[in-house]
């Protein structure tokens, strides 16, 4: 499966070139390999090819693969139900999809039990798509402040968004730009548990525009591993 390494090398070159063209450092953008439906063997090949961070959409897949995957930083990037936080709280390094105080409070509760500080991103649905999770741009500030007040075992590391799918990625540029504006606004505030380092925007089809608009973390699956075969037994 050498194509995995070839794809990773190509994506790294592309993201670095886009970052440099936008006046940023070439190694500034972190590549998170999205491993939804992928086997531990495929994931380990990606790690051997230089991937340091992987993202899973589902709690069950984290649990199924965790012991078979080589040392790597795990990200939970999909929607997280409160009743499943307990299964991954000690396995993932960062949760990208926090979109409610209720979820944050459950993460905090489980983090306290494990004596850890959990890094999270706030998921912003800047396009206000009904089919996607995330808070509105107007709700972002209030949620950040409330989490900082009520959840001492959570550290907010930045923001995440999923733009609408559009063949013409220029059409989604505005949604990335809106979240970058929020990132700049709230990232300047001083608090010991507010440490904005990650703006998680961009996937296989639109990470170029996302990087141009300020993303420093891209979540790429299909362009690394190929199209998913959902008929396979997971």
Secondary structure, 3 states (H helix, E strand, C coil): CHHHHHHHHHHHHHHHHHHHHCCCCCCCCEEEEECCCCCHHHHHHHHHCCCCEEEECCHHHHHHHHHHCCCCEEEECCCCCHHHHHHHCCCCCEEEEECCHHHHHHHHHHHHHCCCCEEEEEEECCCCCCCCCCECHHHHHHHHHHHHHHCCCEEEEEEEECCCCCCCHHHHHHHHHHHHHHHHHHHCCCECCEEEEEEEECCCCCHHHHHHCCCCEEEECHHHHCCCCCCCCC
